[in-house]
C-alpha cells in the first residue's frame, strides 16, 4: 500500500492537471466561464492538498490551517462553476465551507488535536458537497436523468464526509500514519471525484451538442431561426397543433438598405438585433 505522502502527491498531480486542462479550455472560449471557475476550484484544491503533503517540512500553520482553508475554497469555486453552467444565481453561503474551517480553528481542542481537525475538515467538505447538490438539484442543464445522477452522487459524498467526520471523533486517530484514515479518505475522494467527473463530462458534452445544434438552426446575428430552423420548427408546430390551420405573420423592414448606406453595416446589424428582440 502506498504511503500517505505519495497518495497526496498523486492526488495533487491529478487535480492540478485537471485544473490546467479546464483553464486551457476556457482560454479558447472565454464566454464559457464555468470552465474557468471549475479550473480555479481544482487549482485551489490541489494547492491546499500540496501544502498538507508538506507537513513536517513547512510550518504547521501553513500545512494545516492555511492548507485546508485553501483546499476548502475549491468547493466555493465549484459551486460557482455549477451555478454559472446553469445560469443560476450563486448561493449567498458559497464561502461557507472555508468559513466553517476558520471558525472551528478558533476552538483550542479542535485546533490542537488531529482527530478533531480531520472531523472539522470533513464536516466543512460535507457542507461543500451539500451546496453542490443543492445547485445540481435546481439545475436545468442536460437531461433530468444525468442531473439526478449528479445530485445523488454529491449527496452521497456529503453523507460519507459527515459519517467520516463523526467516526474519526470516536476512533481518535493521531495522524495520517493510521492506515485506516488514509484508506477511507482516499477511497471517498477518488470514487466521488471520478464519478462526478464522468457525469459532468457527459453533461458538458450534451451542452456542447445543444450549442452546435443551435448554431446550425439559428442566425448568429439575431438568434432567429434560419431557413433550416424555421422549417423544422414549423413542422413541429404542424405535427403538434390540435388545429387544422396555423397563422403566420410576416414582417418586412422598409428601406433597410438606406440604413446600411447612411449609417454603415454595423448600425444595420444593431437594427436587426433590436428588431428581432422586439419581435420576440
Residue pairs with C-beta under 8 A, 6 or more apart in sequence:
1 179
1 183
2 10
4 176
4 177
4 182
5 53
7 182
7 186
8 49
8 50
8 52
8 53
9 53
11 46
11 49
11 186
11 189
11 190
12 46
12 49
12 50
12 53
15 42
15 45
15 46
15 49
15 193
16 42
16 43
16 46
16 50
18 39
18 42
18 197
19 39
19 40
19 41
19 42
19 43
19 45
19 46
20 39
21 39
22 35
22 36
22 38
22 39
22 42
23 35
23 36
23 39
23 40
23 43
25 32
25 35
25 39
26 32
26 33
26 35
26 36
26 39
29 35
30 36
33 81
33 84
34 81
34 82
34 84
34 85
35 81
36 81
37 77
37 78
37 80
37 81
37 84
38 77
38 78
38 81
40 77
41 73
41 74
41 75
41 76
41 77
41 78
41 80
41 81
42 74
43 74
44 70
44 71
44 73
44 74
44 77
45 71
45 74
47 70
47 71
48 67
48 68
48 69
48 70
48 71
48 72
48 73
48 74
49 67
49 71
50 67
51 58
51 62
51 63
51 66
51 67
51 70
52 63
52 64
52 67
52 68
52 71
54 63
55 63
55 64
56 63
57 63
64 117
65 105
65 111
68 101
68 117
68 121
69 98
69 101
69 102
72 97
72 98
72 100
72 101
72 121
72 124
72 125
72 128
73 95
73 97
73 98
75 97
75 98
75 125
75 127
75 128
75 129
75 131
75 132
76 94
76 95
76 97
76 98
76 128
78 128
78 132
79 90
79 91
79 94
79 128
79 131
79 132
79 135
80 90
80 94
82 88
82 132
82 135
82 136
82 139
83 89
83 90
83 91
83 135
84 90
85 139
85 141
85 203
85 204
85 207
86 135
86 138
86 139
86 140
86 141
88 135
88 138
88 139
91 131
91 134
91 135
93 131
94 131
96 127
96 128
96 131
97 124
97 125
97 127
97 128
97 131
98 124
100 120
100 123
100 124
100 127
101 120
101 121
101 124
104 110
104 111
104 120
104 123
104 124
105 111
105 117
105 120
109 116
110 116
110 117
110 120
111 117
114 173
114 174
114 175
115 168
115 169
115 171
115 172
115 173
115 174
116 169
118 165
118 168
118 173
118 181
119 165
119 166
119 168
119 169
120 165
122 161
122 162
122 164
122 165
122 168
123 161
123 162
123 165
125 161
126 157
126 158
126 159
126 161
126 162
126 165
127 158
129 154
129 155
129 157
129 158
129 161
129 192
130 154
130 155
130 158
132 154
133 151
133 154
133 155
133 158
136 147
136 150
136 151
136 154
137 147
137 151
139 147
141 147
141 203
141 206
141 207
142 202
142 203
142 206
142 207
143 206
146 199
146 202
146 203
146 206
147 203
149 199
150 196
150 199
150 200
150 203
153 192
153 195
153 196
153 199
154 196
156 192
157 188
157 192
157 196
160 188
160 192
161 188
164 184
164 185
164 188
168 181
171 180
173 180
173 181
176 182
216 228
216 229
217 225
217 226
217 228
217 229
217 232
218 224
218 225
218 226
218 229
219 225
219 226
221 269
221 272
221 273
222 272
222 273
222 275
222 276
223 276
224 276
224 279
225 233
234 246
237 246
238 246
251 275
251 279
253 271
253 272
253 275
256 268
256 271
259 267
259 268
259 271
260 267
260 268
